Amino acid sequence: MRSTPRPPSDSALSLATETMNHDYLYDLVGLKGGRYRGLQGRGVETSPTIGSDFEADVPHLRDLAWLHGDTP
């Protein structure tokens, strides 16, 4: 029996500060055979948390194209 690889069923892009751990979401998407990318920005507060506002460098925004199937 020959098996053919199937395309990823789910894709997720997480936008967060550097304080976020991505392992939980990565595992969930991986179980569905999907793709996951975490874009980490620098928190703009003195002590950033997972829910803080952040800034990201423009070149890192290429990850948004990845979510739609384009390769950065």
PDB file of N, CA, C and O in Angstrom:
ATOM      1  N   MET A   1       0.847  -1.169   0.000  1.00  0.00           N
ATOM      2  CA  MET A   1       0.000   0.000   0.000  1.00  0.00           C
ATOM      3  C   MET A   1       0.896   1.238   0.000  1.00  0.00           C
ATOM      4  O   MET A   1       1.859   1.326   0.762  1.00  0.00           O
ATOM      5  N   ARG A   2       0.573   2.151  -0.835  1.00  0.00           N
ATOM      6  CA  ARG A   2       1.363   3.376  -0.955  1.00  0.00           C
ATOM      7  C   ARG A   2       0.587   4.540  -0.335  1.00  0.00           C
ATOM      8  O   ARG A   2      -0.601   4.725  -0.597  1.00  0.00           O
ATOM      9  N   SER A   3       1.278   5.308   0.481  1.00  0.00           N
ATOM     10  CA  SER A   3       0.594   6.447   1.089  1.00  0.00           C
ATOM     11  C   SER A   3       1.138   7.738   0.492  1.00  0.00           C
ATOM     12  O   SER A   3       2.341   7.880   0.277  1.00  0.00           O
ATOM     13  N   THR A   4       0.258   8.650   0.236  1.00  0.00           N
ATOM     14  CA  THR A   4       0.672   9.948  -0.296  1.00  0.00           C
ATOM     15  C   THR A   4       0.531  10.994   0.798  1.00  0.00           C
ATOM     16  O   THR A   4      -0.463  11.008   1.524  1.00  0.00           O
ATOM     17  N   PRO A   5       1.528  11.874   0.919  1.00  0.00           N
ATOM     18  CA  PRO A   5       1.423  12.906   1.953  1.00  0.00           C
ATOM     19  C   PRO A   5       0.262  13.844   1.656  1.00  0.00           C
ATOM     20  O   PRO A   5       0.024  14.214   0.507  1.00  0.00           O
ATOM     21  N   ARG A   6      -0.443  14.216   2.690  1.00  0.00           N
ATOM     22  CA  ARG A   6      -1.552  15.145   2.499  1.00  0.00           C
ATOM     23  C   ARG A   6      -1.114  16.548   2.893  1.00  0.00           C
ATOM     24  O   ARG A   6      -0.226  16.708   3.730  1.00  0.00           O
ATOM     25  N   PRO A   7      -1.719  17.546   2.308  1.00  0.00           N
ATOM     26  CA  PRO A   7      -1.344  18.917   2.657  1.00  0.00           C
ATOM     27  C   PRO A   7      -1.763  19.233   4.093  1.00  0.00           C
ATOM     28  O   PRO A   7      -2.684  18.611   4.623  1.00  0.00           O
ATOM     29  N   PRO A   8      -1.094  20.192   4.718  1.00  0.00           N
ATOM     30  CA  PRO A   8      -1.473  20.552   6.086  1.00  0.00           C
ATOM     31  C   PRO A   8      -2.946  20.962   6.145  1.00  0.00           C
ATOM     32  O   PRO A   8      -3.434  21.701   5.290  1.00  0.00           O
ATOM     33  N   SER A   9      -3.638  20.470   7.164  1.00  0.00           N
ATOM     34  CA  SER A   9      -5.050  20.777   7.272  1.00  0.00           C
ATOM     35  C   SER A   9      -5.304  22.083   8.014  1.00  0.00           C
ATOM     36  O   SER A   9      -6.296  22.764   7.754  1.00  0.00           O
ATOM     37  N   ASP A  10      -4.432  22.428   8.917  1.00  0.00           N
ATOM     38  CA  ASP A  10      -4.602  23.638   9.719  1.00  0.00           C
ATOM     39  C   ASP A  10      -3.290  24.393   9.780  1.00  0.00           C
ATOM     40  O   ASP A  10      -2.213  23.799   9.826  1.00  0.00           O
ATOM     41  N   SER A  11      -3.396  25.702   9.780  1.00  0.00           N
ATOM     42  CA  SER A  11      -2.220  26.555   9.956  1.00  0.00           C
ATOM     43  C   SER A  11      -2.536  27.587  11.008  1.00  0.00           C
ATOM     44  O   SER A  11      -3.666  28.068  11.100  1.00  0.00           O
ATOM     45  N   ALA A  12      -1.545  27.928  11.799  1.00  0.00           N
ATOM     46  CA  ALA A  12      -1.744  28.933  12.833  1.00  0.00           C
ATOM     47  C   ALA A  12      -0.506  29.804  12.941  1.00  0.00           C
ATOM     48  O   ALA A  12       0.625  29.322  12.879  1.00  0.00           O
ATOM     49  N   LEU A  13      -0.741  31.076  13.103  1.00  0.00           N
ATOM     50  CA  LEU A  13       0.328  32.043  13.339  1.00  0.00           C
ATOM     51  C   LEU A  13      -0.013  32.765  14.627  1.00  0.00           C
ATOM     52  O   LEU A  13      -1.055  33.413  14.726  1.00  0.00           O
ATOM     53  N   SER A  14       0.857  32.656  15.606  1.00  0.00           N
ATOM     54  CA  SER A  14       0.633  33.284  16.897  1.00  0.00           C
ATOM     55  C   SER A  14       1.492  34.536  17.005  1.00  0.00           C
ATOM     56  O   SER A  14       2.703  34.480  16.794  1.00  0.00           O
ATOM     57  N   LEU A  15       0.874  35.657  17.331  1.00  0.00           N
ATOM     58  CA  LEU A  15       1.581  36.911  17.534  1.00  0.00           C
ATOM     59  C   LEU A  15       1.609  37.183  19.032  1.00  0.00           C
ATOM     60  O   LEU A  15       0.556  37.320  19.655  1.00  0.00           O
ATOM     61  N   ALA A  16       2.800  37.263  19.616  1.00  0.00           N
ATOM     62  CA  ALA A  16       2.886  37.407  21.066  1.00  0.00           C
ATOM     63  C   ALA A  16       4.212  38.028  21.482  1.00  0.00           C
ATOM     64  O   ALA A  16       5.125  38.207  20.676  1.00  0.00           O
ATOM     65  N   THR A  17       4.284  38.345  22.762  1.00  0.00           N
ATOM     66  CA  THR A  17       5.545  38.865  23.311  1.00  0.00           C
ATOM     67  C   THR A  17       6.518  37.712  23.515  1.00  0.00           C
ATOM     68  O   THR A  17       6.168  36.541  23.365  1.00  0.00           O
ATOM     69  N   GLU A  18       7.733  38.073  23.858  1.00  0.00           N
ATOM     70  CA  GLU A  18       8.768  37.063  24.087  1.00  0.00           C
ATOM     71  C   GLU A  18       8.494  36.209  25.316  1.00  0.00           C
ATOM     72  O   GLU A  18       9.186  35.215  25.533  1.00  0.00           O
ATOM     73  N   THR A  19       7.497  36.573  26.129  1.00  0.00           N
ATOM     74  CA  THR A  19       7.197  35.802  27.338  1.00  0.00           C
ATOM     75  C   THR A  19       6.283  34.600  27.075  1.00  0.00           C
ATOM     76  O   THR A  19       6.065  33.788  27.974  1.00  0.00           O
ATOM     77  N   MET A  20       5.753  34.477  25.867  1.00  0.00           N
ATOM     78  CA  MET A  20       4.829  33.378  25.576  1.00  0.00           C
ATOM     79  C   MET A  20       5.577  32.110  25.200  1.00  0.00           C
ATOM     80  O   MET A  20       6.505  32.134  24.391  1.00  0.00           O
ATOM     81  N   ASN A  21       5.158  31.001  25.802  1.00  0.00           N
ATOM     82  CA  ASN A  21       5.655  29.683  25.401  1.00  0.00           C
ATOM     83  C   ASN A  21       4.708  29.146  24.337  1.00  0.00           C
ATOM     84  O   ASN A  21       3.489  29.212  24.493  1.00  0.00           O
ATOM     85  N   HIS A  22       5.261  28.623  23.272  1.00  0.00           N
ATOM     86  CA  HIS A  22       4.441  28.185  22.138  1.00  0.00           C
ATOM     87  C   HIS A  22       4.176  26.688  22.131  1.00  0.00           C
ATOM     88  O   HIS A  22       3.478  26.206  21.239  1.00  0.00           O
ATOM     89  N   ASP A  23       4.700  25.940  23.082  1.00  0.00           N
ATOM     90  CA  ASP A  23       4.625  24.487  23.006  1.00  0.00           C
ATOM     91  C   ASP A  23       3.200  23.937  22.985  1.00  0.00           C
ATOM     92  O   ASP A  23       2.930  22.976  22.266  1.00  0.00           O
ATOM     93  N   TYR A  24       2.295  24.514  23.745  1.00  0.00           N
ATOM     94  CA  TYR A  24       0.924  24.004  23.800  1.00  0.00           C
ATOM     95  C   TYR A  24       0.224  24.137  22.443  1.00  0.00           C
ATOM     96  O   TYR A  24      -0.338  23.169  21.932  1.00  0.00           O
ATOM     97  N   LEU A  25       0.262  25.329  21.870  1.00  0.00           N
ATOM     98  CA  LEU A  25      -0.390  25.545  20.574  1.00  0.00           C
ATOM     99  C   LEU A  25       0.311  24.760  19.469  1.00  0.00           C
ATOM    100  O   LEU A  25      -0.344  24.231  18.571  1.00  0.00           O
ATOM    101  N   TYR A  26       1.639  24.682  19.531  1.00  0.00           N
ATOM    102  CA  TYR A  26       2.402  23.914  18.547  1.00  0.00           C
ATOM    103  C   TYR A  26       1.952  22.453  18.559  1.00  0.00           C
ATOM    104  O   TYR A  26       1.755  21.849  17.505  1.00  0.00           O
ATOM    105  N   ASP A  27       1.790  21.890  19.759  1.00  0.00           N
ATOM    106  CA  ASP A  27       1.356  20.493  19.867  1.00  0.00           C
ATOM    107  C   ASP A  27      -0.052  20.295  19.303  1.00  0.00           C
ATOM    108  O   ASP A  27      -0.305  19.317  18.600  1.00  0.00           O
ATOM    109  N   LEU A  28      -0.962  21.212  19.604  1.00  0.00           N
ATOM    110  CA  LEU A  28      -2.339  21.072  19.107  1.00  0.00           C
ATOM    111  C   LEU A  28      -2.393  21.103  17.586  1.00  0.00           C
ATOM    112  O   LEU A  28      -3.064  20.274  16.971  1.00  0.00           O
ATOM    113  N   VAL A  29      -1.701  22.043  16.982  1.00  0.00           N
ATOM    114  CA  VAL A  29      -1.705  22.140  15.517  1.00  0.00           C
ATOM    115  C   VAL A  29      -1.002  20.928  14.914  1.00  0.00           C
ATOM    116  O   VAL A  29      -1.437  20.402  13.890  1.00  0.00           O
ATOM    117  N   GLY A  30       0.079  20.488  15.543  1.00  0.00           N
ATOM    118  CA  GLY A  30       0.809  19.320  15.053  1.00  0.00           C
ATOM    119  C   GLY A  30      -0.030  18.054  15.066  1.00  0.00           C
ATOM    120  O   GLY A  30       0.096  17.221  14.168  1.00  0.00           O
ATOM    121  N   LEU A  31      -0.875  17.899  16.058  1.00  0.00           N
ATOM    122  CA  LEU A  31      -1.742  16.728  16.122  1.00  0.00           C
ATOM    123  C   LEU A  31      -2.727  16.681  14.955  1.00  0.00           C
ATOM    124  O   LEU A  31      -3.176  15.603  14.564  1.00  0.00           O
ATOM    125  N   LYS A  32      -3.062  17.835  14.402  1.00  0.00           N
ATOM    126  CA  LYS A  32      -3.956  17.904  13.253  1.00  0.00           C
ATOM    127  C   LYS A  32      -3.193  17.826  11.930  1.00  0.00           C
ATOM    128  O   LYS A  32      -3.797  17.902  10.860  1.00  0.00           O
ATOM    129  N   GLY A  33      -1.872  17.675  11.997  1.00  0.00           N
ATOM    130  CA  GLY A  33      -1.072  17.608  10.780  1.00  0.00           C
ATOM    131  C   GLY A  33      -0.854  18.970  10.148  1.00  0.00           C
ATOM    132  O   GLY A  33      -0.546  19.067   8.960  1.00  0.00           O
ATOM    133  N   GLY A  34      -1.013  20.016  10.934  1.00  0.00           N
ATOM    134  CA  GLY A  34      -0.922  21.364  10.399  1.00  0.00           C
ATOM    135  C   GLY A  34       0.437  22.017  10.604  1.00  0.00           C
ATOM    136  O   GLY A  34       1.414  21.368  10.977  1.00  0.00           O
ATOM    137  N   ARG A  35       0.466  23.318  10.348  1.00  0.00           N
ATOM    138  CA  ARG A  35       1.702  24.102  10.470  1.00  0.00           C
ATOM    139  C   ARG A  35       1.490  25.200  11.509  1.00  0.00           C
ATOM    140  O   ARG A  35       0.405  25.771  11.616  1.00  0.00           O
ATOM    141  N   TYR A  36       2.527  25.482  12.260  1.00  0.00           N
ATOM    142  CA  TYR A  36       2.461  26.501  13.307  1.00  0.00           C
ATOM    143  C   TYR A  36       3.693  27.385  13.245  1.00  0.00           C
ATOM    144  O   TYR A  36       4.807  26.904  13.040  1.00  0.00           O
ATOM    145  N   ARG A  37       3.487  28.653  13.419  1.00  0.00           N
ATOM    146  CA  ARG A  37       4.608  29.586  13.489  1.00  0.00           C
ATOM    147  C   ARG A  37       4.288  30.593  14.576  1.00  0.00           C
ATOM    148  O   ARG A  37       3.173  31.111  14.640  1.00  0.00           O
ATOM    149  N   GLY A  38       5.255  30.872  15.427  1.00  0.00           N
ATOM    150  CA  GLY A  38       5.096  31.867  16.481  1.00  0.00           C
ATOM    151  C   GLY A  38       5.944  33.090  16.169  1.00  0.00           C
ATOM    152  O   GLY A  38       7.165  32.986  16.051  1.00  0.00           O
ATOM    153  N   LEU A  39       5.312  34.237  16.036  1.00  0.00           N
ATOM    154  CA  LEU A  39       6.031  35.482  15.801  1.00  0.00           C
ATOM    155  C   LEU A  39       6.175  36.190  17.138  1.00  0.00           C
ATOM    156  O   LEU A  39       5.192  36.642  17.725  1.00  0.00           O
ATOM    157  N   GLN A  40       7.394  36.280  17.603  1.00  0.00           N
ATOM    158  CA  GLN A  40       7.671  36.894  18.898  1.00  0.00           C
ATOM    159  C   GLN A  40       8.099  38.335  18.695  1.00  0.00           C
ATOM    160  O   GLN A  40       9.015  38.619  17.922  1.00  0.00           O
ATOM    161  N   GLY A  41       7.432  39.241  19.392  1.00  0.00           N
ATOM    162  CA  GLY A  41       7.804  40.642  19.361  1.00  0.00           C
ATOM    163  C   GLY A  41       8.379  41.074  20.700  1.00  0.00           C
ATOM    164  O   GLY A  41       8.369  40.317  21.671  1.00  0.00           O
ATOM    165  N   ARG A  42       8.875  42.286  20.737  1.00  0.00           N
ATOM    166  CA  ARG A  42       9.401  42.842  21.980  1.00  0.00           C
ATOM    167  C   ARG A  42       8.281  43.574  22.696  1.00  0.00           C
ATOM    168  O   ARG A  42       7.641  44.455  22.121  1.00  0.00           O
ATOM    169  N   GLY A  43       8.039  43.209  23.959  1.00  0.00           N
ATOM    170  CA  GLY A  43       7.013  43.884  24.749  1.00  0.00           C
ATOM    171  C   GLY A  43       7.354  45.354  24.930  1.00  0.00           C
ATOM    172  O   GLY A  43       8.518  45.702  25.129  1.00  0.00           O
ATOM    173  N   VAL A  44       6.349  46.218  24.861  1.00  0.00           N
ATOM    174  CA  VAL A  44       6.598  47.653  24.980  1.00  0.00           C
ATOM    175  C   VAL A  44       6.509  48.131  26.426  1.00  0.00           C
ATOM    176  O   VAL A  44       6.792  49.294  26.713  1.00  0.00           O
ATOM    177  N   GLU A  45       6.124  47.253  27.326  1.00  0.00           N
ATOM    178  CA  GLU A  45       6.053  47.598  28.742  1.00  0.00           C
ATOM    179  C   GLU A  45       7.355  47.228  29.435  1.00  0.00           C
ATOM    180  O   GLU A  45       8.152  46.453  28.907  1.00  0.00           O
ATOM    181  N   THR A  46       7.564  47.786  30.620  1.00  0.00           N
ATOM    182  CA  THR A  46       8.776  47.482  31.387  1.00  0.00           C
ATOM    183  C   THR A  46       8.843  46.003  31.739  1.00  0.00           C
ATOM    184  O   THR A  46       9.901  45.387  31.615  1.00  0.00           O
ATOM    185  N   SER A  47       7.733  45.429  32.175  1.00  0.00           N
ATOM    186  CA  SER A  47       7.648  43.997  32.499  1.00  0.00           C
ATOM    187  C   SER A  47       6.533  43.368  31.667  1.00  0.00           C
ATOM    188  O   SER A  47       5.416  43.201  32.158  1.00  0.00           O
ATOM    189  N   PRO A  48       6.825  43.017  30.415  1.00  0.00           N
ATOM    190  CA  PRO A  48       5.761  42.487  29.547  1.00  0.00           C
ATOM    191  C   PRO A  48       5.250  41.129  30.019  1.00  0.00           C
ATOM    192  O   PRO A  48       5.984  40.340  30.613  1.00  0.00           O
ATOM    193  N   THR A  49       3.985  40.883  29.741  1.00  0.00           N
ATOM    194  CA  THR A  49       3.374  39.582  30.006  1.00  0.00           C
ATOM    195  C   THR A  49       2.891  39.008  28.676  1.00  0.00           C
ATOM    196  O   THR A  49       3.109  39.602  27.620  1.00  0.00           O
ATOM    197  N   ILE A  50       2.243  37.864  28.733  1.00  0.00           N
ATOM    198  CA  ILE A  50       1.752  37.217  27.516  1.00  0.00           C
ATOM    199  C   ILE A  50       0.716  38.079  26.783  1.00  0.00           C
ATOM    200  O   ILE A  50       0.569  37.965  25.566  1.00  0.00           O
ATOM    201  N   GLY A  51      -0.005  38.942  27.520  1.00  0.00           N
ATOM    202  CA  GLY A  51      -1.042  39.752  26.907  1.00  0.00           C
ATOM    203  C   GLY A  51      -0.648  41.192  26.627  1.00  0.00           C
ATOM    204  O   GLY A  51      -1.505  42.011  26.295  1.00  0.00           O
ATOM    205  N   SER A  52       0.637  41.516  26.756  1.00  0.00           N
ATOM    206  CA  SER A  52       1.086  42.899  26.565  1.00  0.00           C
ATOM    207  C   SER A  52       1.139  43.280  25.090  1.00  0.00           C
ATOM    208  O   SER A  52       1.259  42.428  24.210  1.00  0.00           O
ATOM    209  N   ASP A  53       1.045  44.586  24.847  1.00  0.00           N
ATOM    210  CA  ASP A  53       1.299  45.092  23.506  1.00  0.00           C
ATOM    211  C   ASP A  53       2.769  44.868  23.180  1.00  0.00           C
ATOM    212  O   ASP A  53       3.617  44.842  24.071  1.00  0.00           O
ATOM    213  N   PHE A  54       3.059  44.705  21.892  1.00  0.00           N
ATOM    214  CA  PHE A  54       4.448  44.472  21.503  1.00  0.00           C
ATOM    215  C   PHE A  54       4.697  45.052  20.131  1.00  0.00           C
ATOM    216  O   PHE A  54       3.768  45.441  19.422  1.00  0.00           O
ATOM    217  N   GLU A  55       5.954  45.106  19.771  1.00  0.00           N
ATOM    218  CA  GLU A  55       6.340  45.548  18.432  1.00  0.00           C
ATOM    219  C   GLU A  55       7.186  44.469  17.790  1.00  0.00           C
ATOM    220  O   GLU A  55       7.914  43.739  18.463  1.00  0.00           O
ATOM    221  N   ALA A  56       7.074  44.382  16.473  1.00  0.00           N
ATOM    222  CA  ALA A  56       7.833  43.377  15.722  1.00  0.00           C
ATOM    223  C   ALA A  56       8.516  44.060  14.547  1.00  0.00           C
ATOM    224  O   ALA A  56       7.984  45.011  13.973  1.00  0.00           O
ATOM    225  N   ASP A  57       9.681  43.577  14.200  1.00  0.00           N
ATOM    226  CA  ASP A  57      10.406  44.120  13.059  1.00  0.00           C
ATOM    227  C   ASP A  57       9.675  43.758  11.762  1.00  0.00           C
ATOM    228  O   ASP A  57       9.124  42.664  11.634  1.00  0.00           O
ATOM    229  N   VAL A  58       9.677  44.670  10.826  1.00  0.00           N
ATOM    230  CA  VAL A  58       8.957  44.469   9.561  1.00  0.00           C
ATOM    231  C   VAL A  58       9.375  43.177   8.848  1.00  0.00           C
ATOM    232  O   VAL A  58       8.500  42.474   8.344  1.00  0.00           O
ATOM    233  N   PRO A  59      10.668  42.829   8.780  1.00  0.00           N
ATOM    234  CA  PRO A  59      11.008  41.582   8.087  1.00  0.00           C
ATOM    235  C   PRO A  59      10.339  40.340   8.686  1.00  0.00           C
ATOM    236  O   PRO A  59      10.107  39.363   7.974  1.00  0.00           O
ATOM    237  N   HIS A  60      10.030  40.367   9.976  1.00  0.00           N
ATOM    238  CA  HIS A  60       9.373  39.210  10.590  1.00  0.00           C
ATOM    239  C   HIS A  60       7.917  39.077  10.164  1.00  0.00           C
ATOM    240  O   HIS A  60       7.313  38.020  10.345  1.00  0.00           O
ATOM    241  N   LEU A  61       7.360  40.122   9.609  1.00  0.00           N
ATOM    242  CA  LEU A  61       5.971  40.055   9.178  1.00  0.00           C
ATOM    243  C   LEU A  61       5.793  39.182   7.936  1.00  0.00           C
ATOM    244  O   LEU A  61       4.666  38.926   7.514  1.00  0.00           O
ATOM    245  N   ARG A  62       6.901  38.725   7.351  1.00  0.00           N
ATOM    246  CA  ARG A  62       6.807  37.766   6.239  1.00  0.00           C
ATOM    247  C   ARG A  62       6.105  36.495   6.683  1.00  0.00           C
ATOM    248  O   ARG A  62       5.587  35.745   5.855  1.00  0.00           O
ATOM    249  N   ASP A  63       6.086  36.250   7.991  1.00  0.00           N
ATOM    250  CA  ASP A  63       5.397  35.073   8.503  1.00  0.00           C
ATOM    251  C   ASP A  63       3.906  35.106   8.192  1.00  0.00           C
ATOM    252  O   ASP A  63       3.259  34.061   8.129  1.00  0.00           O
ATOM    253  N   LEU A  64       3.363  36.300   7.998  1.00  0.00           N
ATOM    254  CA  LEU A  64       1.948  36.388   7.616  1.00  0.00           C
ATOM    255  C   LEU A  64       1.721  35.779   6.242  1.00  0.00           C
ATOM    256  O   LEU A  64       0.682  35.162   6.006  1.00  0.00           O
ATOM    257  N   ALA A  65       2.666  35.941   5.341  1.00  0.00           N
ATOM    258  CA  ALA A  65       2.562  35.323   4.016  1.00  0.00           C
ATOM    259  C   ALA A  65       2.660  33.807   4.126  1.00  0.00           C
ATOM    260  O   ALA A  65       2.004  33.083   3.377  1.00  0.00           O
ATOM    261  N   TRP A  66       3.481  33.326   5.062  1.00  0.00           N
ATOM    262  CA  TRP A  66       3.618  31.881   5.272  1.00  0.00           C
ATOM    263  C   TRP A  66       2.288  31.253   5.618  1.00  0.00           C
ATOM    264  O   TRP A  66       1.988  30.144   5.177  1.00  0.00           O
ATOM    265  N   LEU A  67       1.494  31.948   6.397  1.00  0.00           N
ATOM    266  CA  LEU A  67       0.202  31.402   6.829  1.00  0.00           C
ATOM    267  C   LEU A  67      -0.710  31.143   5.642  1.00  0.00           C
ATOM    268  O   LEU A  67      -1.536  30.231   5.691  1.00  0.00           O
ATOM    269  N   HIS A  68      -0.582  31.907   4.599  1.00  0.00           N
ATOM    270  CA  HIS A  68      -1.414  31.761   3.411  1.00  0.00           C
ATOM    271  C   HIS A  68      -0.789  30.845   2.363  1.00  0.00           C
ATOM    272  O   HIS A  68      -1.289  30.751   1.242  1.00  0.00           O
ATOM    273  N   GLY A  69       0.306  30.168   2.727  1.00  0.00           N
ATOM    274  CA  GLY A  69       0.908  29.215   1.807  1.00  0.00           C
ATOM    275  C   GLY A  69       2.100  29.738   1.029  1.00  0.00           C
ATOM    276  O   GLY A  69       2.759  28.968   0.329  1.00  0.00           O
ATOM    277  N   ASP A  70       2.391  31.011   1.129  1.00  0.00           N
ATOM    278  CA  ASP A  70       3.573  31.565   0.462  1.00  0.00           C
ATOM    279  C   ASP A  70       4.805  31.286   1.312  1.00  0.00           C
ATOM    280  O   ASP A  70       4.724  31.259   2.540  1.00  0.00           O
ATOM    281  N   THR A  71       5.915  31.083   0.675  1.00  0.00           N
ATOM    282  CA  THR A  71       7.131  30.875   1.448  1.00  0.00           C
ATOM    283  C   THR A  71       7.886  32.182   1.582  1.00  0.00           C
ATOM    284  O   THR A  71       8.154  32.861   0.590  1.00  0.00           O
ATOM    285  N   PRO A  72       8.229  32.534   2.821  1.00  0.00           N
ATOM    286  CA  PRO A  72       8.953  33.801   3.016  1.00  0.00           C
ATOM    287  C   PRO A  72      10.367  33.749   2.505  1.00  0.00           C
ATOM    288  O   PRO A  72      11.095  34.738   2.601  1.00  0.00           O
TER     289      PRO A  72
END
